[in-house]
Amino acid sequence: MARRQTIDPLVRAKVIETWGNACWLRLPGCTGVGEEDDHIVPYAHGGMDTVANIRRACKHCNASRQDRVLYGYGARLHIVVTPPGSCDREAVEWVEAHRQQGDPVVSWLALARAMRLPESPSMAQRRAVAMAWSAAYRQFAITQEPIDVWMIRTTTSSRRHPRMLDEWISLDYDVRVIDPGFEVEWERAETEQAKRLVRQWYGLHISQALVDARQRERRATLARLGLRSDRVTVASRPEW
């Protein structure tokens, strides 16, 4: 790959005149002020140094993004969030009812089965599955292939990404919450550790209504930045 060149000052000036100098990414930890030129289609994917393909970003967000693509500018990530007591079975059923044939699905259960783990894996084995999920996420998040990927997860944080839900909304992923309800999840929790995880999940107050409201706001911002149409729909993934 050719070495990245400095953005033409005239292009940068036109970017700021057209789209403003606020950070467009708004990832967790964002300082708000555009300090660097960020390619919407990453430079590593062949993104051009043009006004259409550049927006301003703060240093923190530009580094944190790590070539992850905005929904529809490469892979289309569908993140399905479900409480830990479900062992993601309801989420798997929901995905199977909505995915197209050939769409990749990444779930804890599928990974555990592929790794031939026992029905009640140890904490070390569970961590191994979590690492496999994270590796798959990192690769799909940066791919330029226009494919739909369905990823099921019970937690919205990790050591590397403590505020994953905020990141998913910033990158405009399709986020769906599958929640059977606290009473159902509590009944399914057979150990004190499982009950603790259920309490922690519901303590986050994650709901589809909350996600939809935040996504409407984010998509309106993306529309102002020329990255989405101005037709913002509710409760379903829009066709851009």
Kinemage of the C-alpha trace (Angstrom):
@kinemage 1
@onewidth
@group {chain A} dominant
@subgroup {mainchain}
@vectorlist {calphas} color= white
{ca met a 1} P 0.000 0.000 0.000
{ca ala a 2} L 1.232 3.477 -0.845
{ca arg a 3} L 2.207 5.587 2.104
{ca arg a 4} L -0.528 7.905 3.315
{ca gln a 5} L 0.015 11.484 2.256
{ca thr a 6} L -0.889 14.640 4.155
{ca ile a 7} L -4.334 15.963 3.294
{ca asp a 8} L -4.251 18.965 0.996
{ca pro a 9} L -4.898 22.079 3.161
{ca leu a 10} L -7.428 23.278 0.587
{ca val a 11} L -9.366 20.009 0.935
{ca arg a 12} L -9.247 20.285 4.731
{ca ala a 13} L -10.501 23.866 4.593
{ca lys a 14} L -13.390 22.829 2.341
{ca val a 15} L -14.227 19.908 4.679
{ca ile a 16} L -14.440 22.289 7.633
{ca glu a 17} L -16.463 24.818 5.624
{ca thr a 18} L -18.891 22.116 4.446
{ca trp a 19} L -19.235 19.812 7.453
{ca gly a 20} L -17.858 21.830 10.358
{ca asn a 21} L -14.952 21.162 12.709
{ca ala a 22} L -16.703 19.147 15.423
{ca cys a 23} L -15.705 15.506 15.835
{ca trp a 24} L -18.083 13.447 13.704
{ca leu a 25} L -17.502 10.118 15.467
{ca arg a 26} L -18.614 10.915 19.039
{ca leu a 27} L -17.178 7.684 20.430
{ca pro a 28} L -16.857 7.280 24.222
{ca gly a 29} L -14.192 9.682 25.471
{ca cys a 30} L -14.688 12.110 22.568
{ca thr a 31} L -13.285 15.604 23.157
{ca gly a 32} L -15.731 17.094 20.638
{ca val a 33} L -13.225 19.181 18.654
{ca gly a 34} L -12.011 18.117 15.213
{ca glu a 35} L -8.224 17.841 15.339
{ca glu a 36} L -7.548 15.337 12.558
{ca asp a 37} L -8.867 14.328 9.152
{ca asp a 38} L -10.816 11.065 9.299
{ca his a 39} L -11.727 9.034 6.209
{ca ile a 40} L -15.322 7.742 6.182
{ca val a 41} L -14.253 4.935 3.866
{ca pro a 42} L -10.937 4.126 5.561
{ca tyr a 43} L -7.733 4.883 3.730
{ca ala a 44} L -6.810 1.206 4.155
{ca his a 45} L -9.914 0.336 2.082
{ca gly a 46} L -8.982 2.723 -0.696
{ca gly a 47} L -10.866 5.740 0.669
{ca met a 48} L -10.025 8.926 -1.178
{ca asp a 49} L -8.748 12.243 0.178
{ca thr a 50} L -11.907 14.063 -0.894
{ca val a 51} L -14.374 16.420 0.748
{ca ala a 52} L -17.070 13.744 0.372
{ca asn a 53} L -14.968 11.131 2.179
{ca ile a 54} L -13.405 13.186 4.989
{ca arg a 55} L -14.870 14.533 8.192
{ca arg a 56} L -13.064 16.034 11.155
{ca ala a 57} L -12.430 13.902 14.252
{ca cys a 58} L -10.716 14.385 17.584
{ca lys a 59} L -7.476 12.485 18.154
{ca his a 60} L -9.112 10.153 20.653
{ca cys a 61} L -11.923 9.055 18.324
{ca asn a 62} L -9.697 8.774 15.272
{ca ala a 63} L -7.432 6.386 17.188
{ca ser a 64} L -10.315 4.505 18.842
{ca arg a 65} L -12.134 3.845 15.589
{ca gln a 66} L -9.319 1.604 14.271
{ca asp a 67} L -10.704 1.450 10.716
{ca arg a 68} L -14.103 0.186 11.866
{ca val a 69} L -16.624 1.064 9.188
{ca leu a 70} L -19.882 2.943 9.486
{ca tyr a 71} L -22.900 0.689 8.854
{ca gly a 72} L -23.320 0.240 5.106
{ca tyr a 73} L -19.835 1.493 4.170
{ca gly a 74} L -18.632 -2.093 4.375
{ca ala a 75} L -20.144 -4.850 6.502
{ca arg a 76} L -23.600 -4.192 7.955
{ca leu a 77} L -23.394 -5.259 11.577
{ca his a 78} L -26.575 -6.308 13.371
{ca ile a 79} L -25.925 -6.530 17.117
{ca val a 80} L -28.494 -8.523 19.097
{ca val a 81} L -28.292 -7.944 22.863
{ca thr a 82} L -29.909 -10.340 25.321
{ca pro a 83} L -29.718 -10.952 29.095
{ca pro a 84} L -27.165 -13.564 30.283
{ca gly a 85} L -29.786 -15.954 31.674
{ca ser a 86} L -31.131 -16.655 28.190
{ca cys a 87} L -27.857 -18.187 27.021
{ca asp a 88} L -28.837 -16.288 23.838
{ca arg a 89} L -31.354 -18.954 22.706
{ca glu a 90} L -34.185 -16.444 22.147
{ca ala a 91} L -31.756 -14.195 20.302
{ca val a 92} L -30.660 -17.058 18.053
{ca glu a 93} L -34.295 -17.793 17.226
{ca trp a 94} L -34.947 -14.102 16.472
{ca val a 95} L -31.894 -13.897 14.216
{ca glu a 96} L -32.883 -17.058 12.339
{ca ala a 97} L -36.285 -15.494 11.662
{ca his a 98} L -34.766 -12.272 10.273
{ca arg a 99} L -31.451 -13.120 8.609
{ca gln a 100} L -31.053 -13.867 4.934
{ca gln a 101} L -29.634 -17.191 3.828
{ca gly a 102} L -25.850 -17.013 3.908
{ca asp a 103} L -25.601 -14.205 6.486
{ca pro a 104} L -22.877 -15.044 9.049
{ca val a 105} L -24.057 -15.424 12.667
{ca val a 106} L -21.702 -15.100 15.637
{ca ser a 107} L -23.154 -16.247 18.951
{ca trp a 108} L -21.803 -17.510 22.258
{ca leu a 109} L -23.644 -20.819 21.892
{ca ala a 110} L -22.386 -21.470 18.369
{ca leu a 111} L -18.813 -20.645 19.342
{ca ala a 112} L -19.006 -22.832 22.452
{ca arg a 113} L -20.286 -25.739 20.380
{ca ala a 114} L -17.611 -25.203 17.719
{ca met a 115} L -14.990 -25.251 20.482
{ca arg a 116} L -16.580 -28.474 21.859
{ca leu a 117} L -17.026 -27.110 25.347
{ca pro a 118} L -19.122 -28.926 27.965
{ca glu a 119} L -22.691 -27.865 28.834
{ca ser a 120} L -21.405 -26.100 31.976
{ca pro a 121} L -18.067 -24.573 30.957
{ca ser a 122} L -15.562 -23.267 33.468
{ca met a 123} L -14.815 -19.557 33.752
{ca ala a 124} L -11.582 -20.071 31.787
{ca gln a 125} L -13.548 -21.788 29.015
{ca arg a 126} L -16.162 -19.029 29.030
{ca arg a 127} L -13.392 -16.460 28.673
{ca ala a 128} L -12.053 -18.405 25.681
{ca val a 129} L -15.466 -18.115 24.002
{ca ala a 130} L -15.555 -14.389 24.796
{ca met a 131} L -12.138 -13.954 23.197
{ca ala a 132} L -13.316 -15.760 20.062
{ca trp a 133} L -16.404 -13.504 19.876
{ca ser a 134} L -14.254 -10.385 20.252
{ca ala a 135} L -11.853 -11.556 17.538
{ca ala a 136} L -14.746 -12.134 15.138
{ca tyr a 137} L -16.201 -8.718 15.973
{ca arg a 138} L -12.897 -6.944 15.303
{ca gln a 139} L -12.562 -8.564 11.891
{ca phe a 140} L -16.145 -8.016 10.756
{ca ala a 141} L -16.116 -4.410 12.033
{ca ile a 142} L -13.305 -3.457 9.667
{ca thr a 143} L -14.267 -5.481 6.621
{ca gln a 144} L -15.152 -3.624 3.461
{ca glu a 145} L -17.296 -6.505 2.147
{ca pro a 146} L -20.985 -5.489 1.842
{ca ile a 147} L -22.331 -8.379 3.915
{ca asp a 148} L -24.857 -8.572 6.740
{ca val a 149} L -23.379 -9.999 9.940
{ca trp a 150} L -25.487 -10.943 12.965
{ca met a 151} L -23.674 -10.852 16.298
{ca ile a 152} L -25.346 -11.929 19.545
{ca arg a 153} L -24.004 -10.664 22.860
{ca thr a 154} L -25.173 -10.649 26.478
{ca thr a 155} L -22.919 -7.853 27.734
{ca thr a 156} L -22.362 -4.366 26.357
{ca ser a 157} L -18.843 -3.961 27.713
{ca ser a 158} L -15.431 -5.602 27.658
{ca arg a 159} L -12.020 -4.754 29.034
{ca arg a 160} L -10.990 -3.304 25.699
{ca his a 161} L -14.346 -1.629 25.002
{ca pro a 162} L -16.086 -0.735 28.304
{ca arg a 163} L -18.850 1.199 26.521
{ca met a 164} L -19.634 -0.993 23.528
{ca leu a 165} L -23.261 0.079 23.179
{ca asp a 166} L -22.169 3.712 22.799
{ca glu a 167} L -19.673 2.651 20.126
{ca trp a 168} L -22.274 0.627 18.234
{ca ile a 169} L -24.670 3.571 18.181
{ca ser a 170} L -21.922 5.976 17.074
{ca leu a 171} L -21.084 3.658 14.159
{ca asp a 172} L -24.827 3.275 13.440
{ca tyr a 173} L -24.952 -0.494 13.818
{ca asp a 174} L -28.372 -2.102 13.838
{ca val a 175} L -28.934 -2.857 17.547
{ca arg a 176} L -31.781 -5.106 18.666
{ca val a 177} L -32.617 -5.911 22.312
{ca ile a 178} L -34.223 -9.307 22.963
{ca asp a 179} L -35.476 -9.231 26.563
{ca pro a 180} L -37.754 -12.015 27.914
{ca gly a 181} L -38.160 -10.015 31.149
{ca phe a 182} L -36.568 -9.967 34.582
{ca glu a 183} L -38.858 -12.586 36.135
{ca val a 184} L -38.114 -15.073 33.354
{ca glu a 185} L -34.382 -14.453 33.522
{ca trp a 186} L -34.326 -14.668 37.323
{ca glu a 187} L -36.120 -18.002 37.209
{ca arg a 188} L -33.587 -19.340 34.733
{ca ala a 189} L -30.596 -18.281 36.823
{ca glu a 190} L -29.611 -21.450 38.714
{ca thr a 191} L -26.555 -20.192 40.605
{ca glu a 192} L -25.682 -17.142 42.657
{ca gln a 193} L -23.222 -16.072 39.982
{ca ala a 194} L -25.943 -16.327 37.319
{ca lys a 195} L -28.325 -14.276 39.476
{ca arg a 196} L -25.610 -11.657 39.967
{ca leu a 197} L -25.166 -11.380 36.196
{ca val a 198} L -28.916 -10.983 35.705
{ca arg a 199} L -29.058 -8.216 38.326
{ca gln a 200} L -26.125 -6.443 36.663
{ca trp a 201} L -27.716 -6.646 33.204
{ca tyr a 202} L -31.058 -5.236 34.324
{ca gly a 203} L -29.230 -2.581 36.332
{ca leu a 204} L -28.040 -1.164 32.996
{ca his a 205} L -31.685 -0.446 32.004
{ca ile a 206} L -31.111 -1.513 28.406
{ca ser a 207} L -34.265 -1.449 26.292
{ca gln a 208} L -35.219 -1.261 22.650
{ca ala a 209} L -36.990 2.059 23.289
{ca leu a 210} L -33.774 3.558 24.671
{ca val a 211} L -31.719 2.249 21.764
{ca asp a 212} L -34.247 3.517 19.201
{ca ala a 213} L -34.267 7.003 20.729
{ca arg a 214} L -30.481 7.227 20.715
{ca gln a 215} L -30.269 5.892 17.165
{ca arg a 216} L -32.792 8.441 15.891
{ca glu a 217} L -30.648 11.215 17.349
{ca arg a 218} L -27.445 9.744 15.919
{ca arg a 219} L -28.891 9.218 12.444
{ca ala a 220} L -30.139 12.799 12.387
{ca thr a 221} L -26.561 13.912 13.086
{ca leu a 222} L -25.224 11.623 10.359
{ca ala a 223} L -27.792 13.060 7.938
{ca arg a 224} L -26.549 16.593 8.700
{ca leu a 225} L -23.032 15.360 7.952
{ca gly a 226} L -24.095 14.043 4.562
{ca leu a 227} L -23.585 10.414 5.582
{ca arg a 228} L -27.223 9.324 5.679
{ca ser a 229} L -30.420 10.318 3.959
{ca asp a 230} L -32.688 12.647 5.921
{ca arg a 231} L -35.407 9.996 6.081
{ca val a 232} L -35.023 8.651 9.604
{ca thr a 233} L -37.245 5.681 10.416
{ca val a 234} L -38.165 4.270 13.795
{ca ala a 235} L -37.802 0.742 15.224
{ca ser a 236} L -36.406 -0.854 12.066
{ca arg a 237} L -33.190 -0.678 10.118
{ca pro a 238} L -33.546 1.964 7.382
{ca glu a 239} L -32.474 1.335 3.807
{ca trp a 240} L -29.881 4.015 2.986
